[in-house]
Amino acid sequence: MEEISAGGVVVHKGKVAVLRKFRGEWVLPKGRLEEGESREKAALREVREESGLRAEIVRYIGYVKYWYQHIEGDKVQKTVHYYYMESKDTNLIPQKEEGFTEAVYMPFDKAIHYIKHDAEKNMIRKTKYFYNKDRGK
């Protein structure tokens, strides 16, 4: 089985939007593509649904692939495509139905420290690089 998802590293004034799951781990907003949906549209939709933020894509930053075991026992290869996004929104609203208890903006380095998965940490590092590069830093 294969699953394709998309998500965003959303930046506002040098801080990254991160979500806290009910078990306490911090993650980036992401989710599965719906039928006929582009990766870009899925990433923007998932960011909006999971964090409440309206964002704009700045650039594609990469993807990660991994295997996980589906609840029914099947092994699934998942590919998640990430986009560097910017938002003017400051009112984060965690999607409770998906198990998110908190949504906040954190400085890049703090987000890298708290994010659970190394692949997501790397996406934040890439976004930080482009964010600083775009500002001549």
Buried (B, 14 or more C-beta within 10 A) or exposed (E): EEEBBBBBBBBBEEBBBBBBBEEEEBBBBBBEBEEEBEBBBBBBBBBBBBBBBEBEBBEBBBBBEEEEEEEEEEEEEBBBBBBBBBBEBEEBBBBEEBEBEEBBBBEBEBBBEBBBBEBBBBBBBBBBBBBEEEEEE
